[in-house]
Amino acid sequence: MSCLMVERCGEILFENPDQNAKCVCMLGDVRLRGQSGFPAERRGSYPFIDFRLLNNTTYSGEIGTKKKVKRLLSFQRYFHASRLLRGIIPQAPLHLLDEDYLGQARHMLSKVGMWDFDIFLFDRLTNGNSLVTLLCHLFNTHGLIHHFKLDMVTLHRFLVMVQEDYHSQNPYHNAVHAADVTQAMHCYLKEPKLASFLTPLDIMLGLLAAAAHDVDHPGVNQPFLIKTNHHLANLYQNMSVLENHHWRSTIGMLRESRLLAHLPKEMTQDIEQQLGSLILATDINRQNEFLTRLKAHLHNKDLRLEDAQDRHFMLQIALKCADICNPCRIWEMSKQWSERVCEEFYRQGELEQKFELEISPLCNQQKDSIPSIQIGFMSYIVEPLFREWAHFTGNSALSENMLGHLAHNKDQWKSLLPRQRRSRDSSGSGPDQDHAGQGTESEERTAREGDSP
C-alpha cells in the first residue's frame, strides 16, 4: 500500500477518510532497522550498560571508569547521528499497518480529547508508535505546523528520536507513559479557564514538555543514581538529576534535528529555557513548593493569565497533573499503571539486593505492597494537587470526573488490603501484617525519594 506525498510545511488537509488513513499509515511504524539486520543503536546518553558501570567500580578486563563510560556514550551518539541524522536511511522498508488497524487508530484519534482515551489500545493499534502518531496529530490539530512553519519531515524525525530515546524495557517510564501524559496535557490545555488565554507557543511548549518529560529514563530513581555514584548524579550535583537529564536530552534532540532552526535565535533560546522550566517542575521533591504557590494564587485570586509568567506557571501545574494523573483514570487503566510502576520499583529493589545495596523505600516487594503504595500516593500527593486544580478550573466537568475516579480507585485499593492480610495469615508468608496500612509512611518516603508511582 503506497503512502501519499504530503507538503513538508504547513497544515495537513485531507479530502476524505481514505487519505487520512494513509497518513496514519505513513506514521504507523517508524522503527528503522540497520542494513545488517539489527536494530539501530539508541541515541540517548543513557545506553543499555551493565549495572556495574553505575557505581564506577573497576572490574578486571571490563569497562569500569568514567572516561570509558563517556567514550561509550559518545560513540553511541555518533553512531546514531552519523546514520540517521545525516540522511543515511536504512534500505529496509517501513512496516505499514493494515487497513483494519488504521481505521481503528483513526477513530481513536477523533476522540483524543476524551478522558477515557485508552493509550494502551492506541499503542497496539499504532504498532508501538503511539507517541509519534499522537504528537503529529496534535501538532496538526492545534495548527502548530502551520503557525511555526514546521517542516513535516523534520518534525517526524524529531518525534522518532524522542520516542526511541525512551527505554521500552521499562515497565512504567517508557514511551507509552509519555504518550499518556501528552494526551492528558491535551485535555488540560482545552480547559475553558486556561484555553482562551493560551498562545500557540504555550500549546507547543506544553505538548513538547509532556512528550519529552521522562525521555531516556533509566528505570531507577535519583537516590539510586546518587548512591551508585553515577555520572549523571555527579554532573547535576545530585539536584533534580533525572529531570535535568530529560531536559538536556530534549534540547540535544531539538538541535540535532534542527526542527526549530528556521526560527529566530532568541526565540529558540526562550523555547529551550521554558522547556527546562516545565520539565524540572515534574521533580516530585518540588511538590510542596508548587502546591503552596498555587494555593496562594487561588486564595488571593491574583492569577493573571494574560501575563506570560502566570500562564507558564499554570502550564507547570498542568504538566505536574498530567504526570501523576494515573490514579484519576478509569480503574482498568489506573490499575495497569499502578502495577507497572510498582514492578519498576521492585526491579530496582532486586538490583539493590543483588549488589548488596540498601533497598530503597517502596522497592522491597516483600514489604511494600501495591495497595499501600498507591493509597499513600493518592492521599498525600495526588488528591491535594487535583483538588487545587479543580479549584482553578471552577470544578469543570473534567475535574469532577477525575476526582470521582480518584475516590473510586482509592476505595478499590483499600478493598484489596484485607484480602492481602487474609492471604498472608493463611500462608504464613509475605509482608508484615501491619505494613499494608501504612499509607502515610509510604507517601512520605515516596516524596523523599524523588519519584512518583
N, C-alpha and C positions, 0 to 999 in steps of 0.2 A: 504494500500500500504506500503510495507516494505521499509526501508532505507538501503542503502549499508553500510557496515563496511568500514571505511577509516583508513589509517595509522594515528597514533597520532602525528607523527613527520615527517617532510619532505614535499616535493612538492606533490600536489594532481594532479594526471593524470587520464583522463577518455578516454576510448577507443571508446565510441560512445555517441551521444547526449542523449540517454536514461539515461545513467549513470549520466551524468551531471544534467539532470532534477531531478533525485532522490537526488542528493546532494543539489540542491537548495531547494528541498522539505524538506530535513533534517534541513535546516536553515530557513525554511519558517515561523515558528511560535515559538518563544522562550519564550513567556509569560507563566509563570507557575502559577498554582493555588494551594493553600494550600489544605490540606486534608479536611478541614472543608468547603471548597467550596468558600471561599472568596479569593480575590487576595492577593498574598504575599505582605508583607509590603515593602514600598520603603526603600532603604538603605541609602539615602542621608542624609546629615546633615542639610537639609532644608526641613523638612517634612511638610505635609499639616496641618498647625496650624491656629488657629483663628487669625484674623488681630490684635486683642487686645494684642496678645503676642509680636507683633512687637515693640510696644513702651514701653514694660515692665511696663505697668500700672497695678497695682494690683486691681482685681475685687473680690468681696466677693464670696468665695466658688469656685473660678476658678483658674487655673494655671496662675500666673502672674509674677513670679520672675525669674531672670536669672538662679538661681540654679535649679528651677523646669523645665525650658526650656531645660537646658543642660541634666537633668536627662531623659527627654522625648527623646531627640536626641540620647543619649547613648543607651536607651532601643531599639529604632528603629534600630540602627546599629547592636546591639547584636542580635535582633530577626532575621534580615536578615542573618547575618553571621552564626548564630547557625543552621539555617535550610538549607540554600542554599550553603554556602561556606564550610560547614563541611560534605558535602556528603549526607545529608538527603533530597533526592529529592521527591517531592510530587508524589503520585501514579497516579494522573490523567494523561491520555495520552496527548501528544502534539497534537495540531490540525494541520493537514497537508494540504497543498494546493492541489487543484485538478490539473489534468494534463494540462488543458487549461491555467490556470494561470501560472503554472510552465513554460510552453513553452514561454509565453509572457515575463515573467520575465527574462528567459534565453536569449531571443532575445535582450532585452534591455541591459543586461549586456555586450553583444557583442559590443554594441555601447556606452559604458560608457565614452569613451573619446570624444564624440561629445558634442559641446556646447549647442545644443538644447535638451539635455537629460531632460526628464520630470520627476522630482523627485516625484511629486505628484502622477503621474500614477504608478511609480515604487513602491511607498509606499503602494498603494492599492493592487498591484499585489503580494506583499510580505506580505500581511495581517498585515500591520503596522510595519514591521520589516526591513525597508529599510536600516537603519544604520548597523545592524548586517550583513545582507546579502551583502551589498556593501563592507564593510570592509573585510569580509572573502574573497570575490572575488579579491579585490585589493591587499591584502597581498599575495595571491597566484599568481596573475598576475605579480607582481613585484619581485617574488621569495623570499619574506621576510621570509616565513615559513621555507623554506629550508636553507636559509643563516644563520638565527639566531637559527635554530634548535628548533623552537617553537612547543609546544605541541598543537595540534589542539583542543582538548577538553578544555584545559586551555584558549586558545585564544578565543574560542567561549564563555566560561563562562565570561571572562573579558568583551567582547563586549556586552554581555547581561546586565552586570552590568552597563556599560556606558549608553546603550540605556534606561534602566529602571530608571536611575537617572535623565533623562530629564522629565520635567513635561508635560504630554500630554495635560493638560488643558490650557497651554499657547498657545495663537493663533500663536505666532511667535517663541519664544525661546523654541523650542521643538526638538525632535529627528529628525524630517524631515528637519528642518533647519540645524542641524548638518550633516545630510546626504548630503544635498545640498552643504554645504561648503566643505565637503570632496570630492565630485565629482568635484567641481571647482578646488580644490587643485590638484587633479589628473591631470586635464587638464593643469594646470600651471607647474607641475613637468615635463610635456612632452615637454615644450617649448624648441626648439633646443639650444637657448643661455644658458639655465640652465641645461638641461637634461644630457648633455655629461660630466658634472662635478660632478653630484650627486653620492654619495655613497649609499649603502643600508641603512646605518644608517640615512643619511639625509632623504631618502624617508620614512622610518618608522616614524621618528620624525614628518615629515610634515603631514602624514596621521593621526597619533595618535593625534597630536595637533588639527587638523581640526575636528576630530570626537568628541573630548572632550572639545573644547574651550569654550562652554557655559553650561557644564554639571551642573545640579542642579540649573539652573537659576530660580529665584523665580517669574519672570514675572513683577518685579518692578525694577527701576533703582537705582543707587548708592545714589543720593540725597535723595530718599525716605527712604532708609535704614539708612542714617545718621540722618535725621530729626525725625525718629521714634526711635532713639537710639537702633537700632538692634544690637544684639551681634556680628554679622559679621563686622559691621562698627567699633565697639569698638576693635575687635580682630585685624583688619588690619589698625587701626588708620586712617580711612577714606581715605586711599590711595589704588586705584585700588581694591576696596573691592570685587567686583564680580569676577574680573579676578584672584585675589589671591585665592578666594574660588574655582573657577573652577580648577585651578592648583592643589591645595591641595587635592581636592576631587579625581582628577585623580590619583595622587600619592598614595592615600589611596587605591584605587581600584587596582592599579598595584601591590601593596604589598599584599593585601588580596588575590588576585587571584594567586599570585606567577608566573605570566606569564614570568617574566624575572629572576626568582630566580636561574636559572642554569647559568646565565652569571656572569662574574667576578664582584665583589662588586664595584670596581672603575668604571666599565662601566655602571652599573645600576645607580650609583650616578650621572654620567655625563648625562645619559638619562633623569633623573628626573630634573636636573637643566636646561637642554636645553628645555625640555617641558615647564618648567616655563617661560623661556625667550620668547618662542614663544607665549604662551597663554597671557602673560602680554602685549605683543606687540599689542593685539587687543583692548586695552584700547583706546577709541576714544579721550581721553584727551591728548594722546601722538601722535596724528596725525601729528601735525606740526613738532615735533621732528624727526619722521621718514621720513617725506616728505622732509624736509630740508637736511637731511643727504643723502637721495637718490639723490636729485638734485645735491648735491656737488660731489658725486661719479661719476655721469654721466657727469657732466661738466668737471671734472678733468680727466676722463677716467682712474681712478685708481682702479676699481674693479678687484680683482684678485680671480677668483672663484676657483683657485687651492688651495687657503687658506681657511681653515675651518671657520675662523671668517667671511670672506666675504660671503661664502656660507650660513652661518647661518643668516646673515643679510638679504640676498635675500629670504631665507625661511620665515623670519618675514614679509617681504614685500608681498610675495606671499600669506601668511595666511591673512594679512590685506585685500588684494584684494579679496580673496575668501569670507571673512566675509561680505563684503559690495558689492558683485557683483550682487545683485538682479536687480539693475537698468540697468545692462548690459545684462540681459537675454531677450529673446523674450517678446513682450508686454504682451501676455496672462499670462505668468508665473510671470513676473515682477509686473504686476498689482495685482496678488494674494498676493504676498509677501508684497507689499505696504499696501494693505488693512489689512493684518494680523498684521503687526507691529503697524499700527495706532490703530487697535482695542485693542491691548495690552496697548498702551499709554492711550487710553480713559478709559480703565478699571482702570488703576492706578488713573486717574483723578477722576473717580467716587468714588473710595475708599477714596481719599483725601477729596473730598467734603462731603462724608458721615460722616467722623470723624473730620470734621471742620479743616482740614489742608489746607495750601495754595496749590492750584493746580499747579503742576509743568508745566513748559513750554512744549508745544506740546501735553499736556494731556487734554486740555479742548476742548471737541468735539464741543462746541458752538462757539469757536473762531478759533481753529486750524484745517483747512481743510486738507484733504489728499493731494490734488494737491499742495497746498502751502508748506506743509512739504516736499514733495518729490522733488519739484523744487529746493528748497533751499538746500536740502541734495545732490542732484545731482550736483548742481553748485559749491558748496563750499567744498565738501568732496570727492565725487566720481570722478568727472572729473579731478581734479588736480592729484589724485593718479594714475588713469588709464592712463593718458597721459604720466606720467613718466614711468609707467610700459611698455607702448608701446615703449617709447624711449629705454628702456632697452632691450626689445625683438627684436628691429630693425623693429618695425611695422610689426610684424608677422601677418599671416592670422587671427589667433585667436584674437589678439589685435585689428586689424582693424574691425573685426566682432563685438567685444564688444563695441567699440566706436561708431559704426554705430547704434547698438541697443540703446545705451545710448542717442544719439542725437534724435532718433525716439521717445523713451519713454518720453523724456523731452518735446518734441513737443506735444505728446499726453496729458500729464498732463496740459500743457499750454492751450490746446484747451478746457479743461474742466472748466477752470476758468470763462470764460464769461457765460457759462451755469449756473454755480452756482450763479453768480451775477443776471442773469435774473430771476432765481428761487427765490432768496431772495427778489428781487424787487417786484415780483408778489405776494409773500406770506406775505411779511412784517415781516418775521421772519428769524432766522438763524444768522450766524456770521456777524460781521461788514463788510460793503461792501469793505472797503479798506484793510481788513486783508488778503484776499486771495492772494494778490500780494506781500506780504512781505516775499519773499523767503530768502533774506539776513538775516533778523532778525530771521526767523525760523532756518536757518542753524547755525547762531551764538549761538543760545540758545541750539540747539542740541549738539554742540561741548562742550559747558559749562557743560551740564548736564550729560556728560559721557555715552551717549547711542547713538545708531545709528539706523535709520529706515531702 
